[in-house]
Amino acid sequence: MQIKLYHPAREISIKGPKPVSSILTHLGLPREAHLVICDDMLVTEDAVISDDAVIEIRPVISGG
């Protein structure tokens, strides 16, 4: 699968299928601080992402 990461912007590839929680753990990213988007939809950490998917992982940014 292709993974688009932001802050810093980069793209990586990993083998799938894998659940979102495993992808975030593999990348060393905390689940509560990142959103995962697949096919323009937000996916939960138990969703399984196929090997041919393209996903985006964006950091959660809050402000006041």
PDB file as gemmi writes it, atoms N, CA and C in Angstrom:
CRYST1    1.000    1.000    1.000  90.00  90.00  90.00 P 1                      
ATOM      1  N   MET A   1       0.835  -1.174   0.000  1.00  0.00           N  
ATOM      2  CA  MET A   1       0.000   0.000   0.000  1.00  0.00           C  
ATOM      3  C   MET A   1       0.881   1.238   0.000  1.00  0.00           C  
ATOM      4  N   GLN A   2       0.358   2.292  -0.558  1.00  0.00           N  
ATOM      5  CA  GLN A   2       1.050   3.575  -0.561  1.00  0.00           C  
ATOM      6  C   GLN A   2       0.525   4.404   0.606  1.00  0.00           C  
ATOM      7  N   ILE A   3       1.425   5.008   1.340  1.00  0.00           N  
ATOM      8  CA  ILE A   3       1.053   5.828   2.482  1.00  0.00           C  
ATOM      9  C   ILE A   3       1.609   7.226   2.286  1.00  0.00           C  
ATOM     10  N   LYS A   4       0.716   8.215   2.328  1.00  0.00           N  
ATOM     11  CA  LYS A   4       1.120   9.617   2.251  1.00  0.00           C  
ATOM     12  C   LYS A   4       1.119  10.174   3.661  1.00  0.00           C  
ATOM     13  N   LEU A   5       2.271  10.665   4.097  1.00  0.00           N  
ATOM     14  CA  LEU A   5       2.419  11.232   5.430  1.00  0.00           C  
ATOM     15  C   LEU A   5       2.651  12.735   5.317  1.00  0.00           C  
ATOM     16  N   TYR A   6       2.259  13.454   6.342  1.00  0.00           N  
ATOM     17  CA  TYR A   6       2.410  14.907   6.367  1.00  0.00           C  
ATOM     18  C   TYR A   6       3.165  15.311   7.632  1.00  0.00           C  
ATOM     19  N   HIS A   7       3.880  16.407   7.540  1.00  0.00           N  
ATOM     20  CA  HIS A   7       4.644  16.976   8.670  1.00  0.00           C  
ATOM     21  C   HIS A   7       5.729  16.035   9.159  1.00  0.00           C  
ATOM     22  N   PRO A   8       6.761  15.770   8.436  1.00  0.00           N  
ATOM     23  CA  PRO A   8       7.106  16.258   7.094  1.00  0.00           C  
ATOM     24  C   PRO A   8       6.428  15.421   6.017  1.00  0.00           C  
ATOM     25  N   ALA A   9       6.195  16.054   4.861  1.00  0.00           N  
ATOM     26  CA  ALA A   9       5.527  15.380   3.746  1.00  0.00           C  
ATOM     27  C   ALA A   9       6.455  14.341   3.121  1.00  0.00           C  
ATOM     28  N   ARG A  10       5.918  13.112   2.961  1.00  0.00           N  
ATOM     29  CA  ARG A  10       6.681  12.040   2.345  1.00  0.00           C  
ATOM     30  C   ARG A  10       5.722  10.907   1.991  1.00  0.00           C  
ATOM     31  N   GLU A  11       6.172   9.996   1.154  1.00  0.00           N  
ATOM     32  CA  GLU A  11       5.391   8.816   0.790  1.00  0.00           C  
ATOM     33  C   GLU A  11       6.230   7.568   1.024  1.00  0.00           C  
ATOM     34  N   ILE A  12       5.579   6.525   1.545  1.00  0.00           N  
ATOM     35  CA  ILE A  12       6.260   5.250   1.745  1.00  0.00           C  
ATOM     36  C   ILE A  12       5.338   4.124   1.276  1.00  0.00           C  
ATOM     37  N   SER A  13       5.901   2.954   1.089  1.00  0.00           N  
ATOM     38  CA  SER A  13       5.130   1.769   0.704  1.00  0.00           C  
ATOM     39  C   SER A  13       5.369   0.677   1.736  1.00  0.00           C  
ATOM     40  N   ILE A  14       4.293  -0.034   2.085  1.00  0.00           N  
ATOM     41  CA  ILE A  14       4.410  -1.212   2.931  1.00  0.00           C  
ATOM     42  C   ILE A  14       3.469  -2.284   2.376  1.00  0.00           C  
ATOM     43  N   LYS A  15       3.721  -3.515   2.736  1.00  0.00           N  
ATOM     44  CA  LYS A  15       2.891  -4.640   2.288  1.00  0.00           C  
ATOM     45  C   LYS A  15       1.616  -4.700   3.117  1.00  0.00           C  
ATOM     46  N   GLY A  16       0.519  -5.051   2.502  1.00  0.00           N  
ATOM     47  CA  GLY A  16      -0.748  -5.214   3.177  1.00  0.00           C  
ATOM     48  C   GLY A  16      -1.289  -6.600   2.872  1.00  0.00           C  
ATOM     49  N   PRO A  17      -2.473  -6.912   3.259  1.00  0.00           N  
ATOM     50  CA  PRO A  17      -3.372  -6.061   4.035  1.00  0.00           C  
ATOM     51  C   PRO A  17      -2.956  -5.984   5.501  1.00  0.00           C  
ATOM     52  N   LYS A  18      -3.301  -4.837   6.112  1.00  0.00           N  
ATOM     53  CA  LYS A  18      -2.984  -4.622   7.523  1.00  0.00           C  
ATOM     54  C   LYS A  18      -4.063  -3.756   8.154  1.00  0.00           C  
ATOM     55  N   PRO A  19      -4.355  -3.992   9.440  1.00  0.00           N  
ATOM     56  CA  PRO A  19      -5.270  -3.084  10.137  1.00  0.00           C  
ATOM     57  C   PRO A  19      -4.579  -1.738  10.388  1.00  0.00           C  
ATOM     58  N   VAL A  20      -5.376  -0.701  10.450  1.00  0.00           N  
ATOM     59  CA  VAL A  20      -4.858   0.647  10.676  1.00  0.00           C  
ATOM     60  C   VAL A  20      -3.994   0.706  11.931  1.00  0.00           C  
ATOM     61  N   SER A  21      -4.411   0.053  12.998  1.00  0.00           N  
ATOM     62  CA  SER A  21      -3.637   0.077  14.240  1.00  0.00           C  
ATOM     63  C   SER A  21      -2.229  -0.475  14.030  1.00  0.00           C  
ATOM     64  N   SER A  22      -2.091  -1.541  13.223  1.00  0.00           N  
ATOM     65  CA  SER A  22      -0.775  -2.112  12.938  1.00  0.00           C  
ATOM     66  C   SER A  22       0.081  -1.178  12.093  1.00  0.00           C  
ATOM     67  N   ILE A  23      -0.545  -0.481  11.153  1.00  0.00           N  
ATOM     68  CA  ILE A  23       0.184   0.462  10.306  1.00  0.00           C  
ATOM     69  C   ILE A  23       0.764   1.585  11.158  1.00  0.00           C  
ATOM     70  N   LEU A  24      -0.058   2.147  12.043  1.00  0.00           N  
ATOM     71  CA  LEU A  24       0.408   3.240  12.902  1.00  0.00           C  
ATOM     72  C   LEU A  24       1.517   2.766  13.841  1.00  0.00           C  
ATOM     73  N   THR A  25       1.372   1.574  14.390  1.00  0.00           N  
ATOM     74  CA  THR A  25       2.409   1.017  15.263  1.00  0.00           C  
ATOM     75  C   THR A  25       3.700   0.803  14.482  1.00  0.00           C  
ATOM     76  N   HIS A  26       3.596   0.252  13.284  1.00  0.00           N  
ATOM     77  CA  HIS A  26       4.764   0.010  12.425  1.00  0.00           C  
ATOM     78  C   HIS A  26       5.510   1.317  12.138  1.00  0.00           C  
ATOM     79  N   LEU A  27       4.767   2.399  11.964  1.00  0.00           N  
ATOM     80  CA  LEU A  27       5.371   3.696  11.663  1.00  0.00           C  
ATOM     81  C   LEU A  27       5.787   4.468  12.917  1.00  0.00           C  
ATOM     82  N   GLY A  28       5.451   3.938  14.091  1.00  0.00           N  
ATOM     83  CA  GLY A  28       5.805   4.606  15.344  1.00  0.00           C  
ATOM     84  C   GLY A  28       4.980   5.855  15.605  1.00  0.00           C  
ATOM     85  N   LEU A  29       3.732   5.853  15.122  1.00  0.00           N  
ATOM     86  CA  LEU A  29       2.860   7.013  15.284  1.00  0.00           C  
ATOM     87  C   LEU A  29       1.774   6.713  16.319  1.00  0.00           C  
ATOM     88  N   PRO A  30       1.547   7.615  17.268  1.00  0.00           N  
ATOM     89  CA  PRO A  30       0.489   7.382  18.256  1.00  0.00           C  
ATOM     90  C   PRO A  30      -0.899   7.457  17.613  1.00  0.00           C  
ATOM     91  N   ARG A  31      -1.743   6.478  17.898  1.00  0.00           N  
ATOM     92  CA  ARG A  31      -3.080   6.398  17.293  1.00  0.00           C  
ATOM     93  C   ARG A  31      -3.942   7.619  17.607  1.00  0.00           C  
ATOM     94  N   GLU A  32      -3.853   8.091  18.845  1.00  0.00           N  
ATOM     95  CA  GLU A  32      -4.721   9.190  19.260  1.00  0.00           C  
ATOM     96  C   GLU A  32      -4.315  10.538  18.660  1.00  0.00           C  
ATOM     97  N   ALA A  33      -3.170  10.592  18.005  1.00  0.00           N  
ATOM     98  CA  ALA A  33      -2.676  11.856  17.455  1.00  0.00           C  
ATOM     99  C   ALA A  33      -2.692  11.893  15.925  1.00  0.00           C  
ATOM    100  N   HIS A  34      -3.301  10.864  15.289  1.00  0.00           N  
ATOM    101  CA  HIS A  34      -3.289  10.803  13.822  1.00  0.00           C  
ATOM    102  C   HIS A  34      -4.625  10.330  13.268  1.00  0.00           C  
ATOM    103  N   LEU A  35      -4.985  10.885  12.105  1.00  0.00           N  
ATOM    104  CA  LEU A  35      -6.173  10.468  11.371  1.00  0.00           C  
ATOM    105  C   LEU A  35      -5.727   9.690  10.145  1.00  0.00           C  
ATOM    106  N   VAL A  36      -6.463   8.637   9.818  1.00  0.00           N  
ATOM    107  CA  VAL A  36      -6.135   7.834   8.642  1.00  0.00           C  
ATOM    108  C   VAL A  36      -7.312   7.953   7.668  1.00  0.00           C  
ATOM    109  N   ILE A  37      -6.973   8.298   6.413  1.00  0.00           N  
ATOM    110  CA  ILE A  37      -7.975   8.532   5.385  1.00  0.00           C  
ATOM    111  C   ILE A  37      -7.714   7.570   4.226  1.00  0.00           C  
ATOM    112  N   CYS A  38      -8.771   6.876   3.810  1.00  0.00           N  
ATOM    113  CA  CYS A  38      -8.687   5.949   2.682  1.00  0.00           C  
ATOM    114  C   CYS A  38      -9.900   6.205   1.788  1.00  0.00           C  
ATOM    115  N   ASP A  39      -9.676   6.417   0.501  1.00  0.00           N  
ATOM    116  CA  ASP A  39     -10.768   6.705  -0.442  1.00  0.00           C  
ATOM    117  C   ASP A  39     -11.619   7.894   0.020  1.00  0.00           C  
ATOM    118  N   ASP A  40     -10.957   8.942   0.495  1.00  0.00           N  
ATOM    119  CA  ASP A  40     -11.611  10.172   0.953  1.00  0.00           C  
ATOM    120  C   ASP A  40     -12.540   9.965   2.148  1.00  0.00           C  
ATOM    121  N   MET A  41     -12.332   8.872   2.886  1.00  0.00           N  
ATOM    122  CA  MET A  41     -13.137   8.608   4.087  1.00  0.00           C  
ATOM    123  C   MET A  41     -12.219   8.341   5.264  1.00  0.00           C  
ATOM    124  N   LEU A  42     -12.593   8.857   6.403  1.00  0.00           N  
ATOM    125  CA  LEU A  42     -11.872   8.599   7.641  1.00  0.00           C  
ATOM    126  C   LEU A  42     -12.104   7.147   8.043  1.00  0.00           C  
ATOM    127  N   VAL A  43     -11.036   6.420   8.382  1.00  0.00           N  
ATOM    128  CA  VAL A  43     -11.174   5.013   8.773  1.00  0.00           C  
ATOM    129  C   VAL A  43     -10.742   4.826  10.222  1.00  0.00           C  
ATOM    130  N   THR A  44     -11.345   3.853  10.875  1.00  0.00           N  
ATOM    131  CA  THR A  44     -11.041   3.568  12.277  1.00  0.00           C  
ATOM    132  C   THR A  44      -9.841   2.643  12.387  1.00  0.00           C  
ATOM    133  N   GLU A  45      -9.301   2.522  13.586  1.00  0.00           N  
ATOM    134  CA  GLU A  45      -8.077   1.740  13.777  1.00  0.00           C  
ATOM    135  C   GLU A  45      -8.276   0.247  13.565  1.00  0.00           C  
ATOM    136  N   ASP A  46      -9.513  -0.249  13.566  1.00  0.00           N  
ATOM    137  CA  ASP A  46      -9.745  -1.677  13.323  1.00  0.00           C  
ATOM    138  C   ASP A  46     -10.004  -1.990  11.846  1.00  0.00           C  
ATOM    139  N   ALA A  47     -10.082  -0.977  10.992  1.00  0.00           N  
ATOM    140  CA  ALA A  47     -10.275  -1.196   9.551  1.00  0.00           C  
ATOM    141  C   ALA A  47      -9.030  -1.845   8.957  1.00  0.00           C  
ATOM    142  N   VAL A  48      -9.233  -2.778   8.041  1.00  0.00           N  
ATOM    143  CA  VAL A  48      -8.123  -3.455   7.377  1.00  0.00           C  
ATOM    144  C   VAL A  48      -7.926  -2.797   6.010  1.00  0.00           C  
ATOM    145  N   ILE A  49      -6.699  -2.358   5.759  1.00  0.00           N  
ATOM    146  CA  ILE A  49      -6.360  -1.665   4.523  1.00  0.00           C  
ATOM    147  C   ILE A  49      -5.723  -2.671   3.557  1.00  0.00           C  
ATOM    148  N   SER A  50      -6.224  -2.704   2.330  1.00  0.00           N  
ATOM    149  CA  SER A  50      -5.723  -3.662   1.343  1.00  0.00           C  
ATOM    150  C   SER A  50      -4.351  -3.263   0.811  1.00  0.00           C  
ATOM    151  N   ASP A  51      -3.691  -4.222   0.185  1.00  0.00           N  
ATOM    152  CA  ASP A  51      -2.338  -3.999  -0.329  1.00  0.00           C  
ATOM    153  C   ASP A  51      -2.298  -2.964  -1.451  1.00  0.00           C  
ATOM    154  N   ASP A  52      -3.378  -2.836  -2.219  1.00  0.00           N  
ATOM    155  CA  ASP A  52      -3.391  -1.899  -3.345  1.00  0.00           C  
ATOM    156  C   ASP A  52      -3.971  -0.526  -3.008  1.00  0.00           C  
ATOM    157  N   ALA A  53      -4.241  -0.260  -1.739  1.00  0.00           N  
ATOM    158  CA  ALA A  53      -4.841   1.004  -1.315  1.00  0.00           C  
ATOM    159  C   ALA A  53      -3.808   2.124  -1.224  1.00  0.00           C  
ATOM    160  N   VAL A  54      -4.320   3.337  -1.317  1.00  0.00           N  
ATOM    161  CA  VAL A  54      -3.524   4.539  -1.057  1.00  0.00           C  
ATOM    162  C   VAL A  54      -4.190   5.232   0.121  1.00  0.00           C  
ATOM    163  N   ILE A  55      -3.428   5.447   1.192  1.00  0.00           N  
ATOM    164  CA  ILE A  55      -3.990   6.101   2.370  1.00  0.00           C  
ATOM    165  C   ILE A  55      -3.194   7.354   2.713  1.00  0.00           C  
ATOM    166  N   GLU A  56      -3.838   8.240   3.451  1.00  0.00           N  
ATOM    167  CA  GLU A  56      -3.179   9.428   3.986  1.00  0.00           C  
ATOM    168  C   GLU A  56      -3.196   9.327   5.500  1.00  0.00           C  
ATOM    169  N   ILE A  57      -2.112   9.704   6.121  1.00  0.00           N  
ATOM    170  CA  ILE A  57      -2.055   9.781   7.586  1.00  0.00           C  
ATOM    171  C   ILE A  57      -1.737  11.223   7.924  1.00  0.00           C  
ATOM    172  N   ARG A  58      -2.686  11.857   8.617  1.00  0.00           N  
ATOM    173  CA  ARG A  58      -2.532  13.261   8.956  1.00  0.00           C  
ATOM    174  C   ARG A  58      -2.514  13.430  10.479  1.00  0.00           C  
ATOM    175  N   PRO A  59      -1.663  14.320  10.963  1.00  0.00           N  
ATOM    176  CA  PRO A  59      -1.658  14.576  12.399  1.00  0.00           C  
ATOM    177  C   PRO A  59      -2.914  15.349  12.808  1.00  0.00           C  
ATOM    178  N   VAL A  60      -3.402  15.085  14.005  1.00  0.00           N  
ATOM    179  CA  VAL A  60      -4.530  15.829  14.545  1.00  0.00           C  
ATOM    180  C   VAL A  60      -3.977  17.150  15.069  1.00  0.00           C  
ATOM    181  N   ILE A  61      -4.553  18.241  14.596  1.00  0.00           N  
ATOM    182  CA  ILE A  61      -4.103  19.560  15.021  1.00  0.00           C  
ATOM    183  C   ILE A  61      -5.300  20.272  15.636  1.00  0.00           C  
ATOM    184  N   SER A  62      -5.146  20.711  16.857  1.00  0.00           N  
ATOM    185  CA  SER A  62      -6.228  21.451  17.503  1.00  0.00           C  
ATOM    186  C   SER A  62      -5.754  22.875  17.772  1.00  0.00           C  
ATOM    187  N   GLY A  63      -6.683  23.731  17.890  1.00  0.00           N  
ATOM    188  CA  GLY A  63      -6.344  25.123  18.141  1.00  0.00           C  
ATOM    189  C   GLY A  63      -7.460  25.797  18.909  1.00  0.00           C  
ATOM    190  N   GLY A  64      -7.176  26.986  19.303  1.00  0.00           N  
ATOM    191  CA  GLY A  64      -8.206  27.665  20.090  1.00  0.00           C  
ATOM    192  C   GLY A  64      -8.391  29.075  19.668  1.00  0.00           C  
TER     193      GLY A  64                                                      
END                                                                             
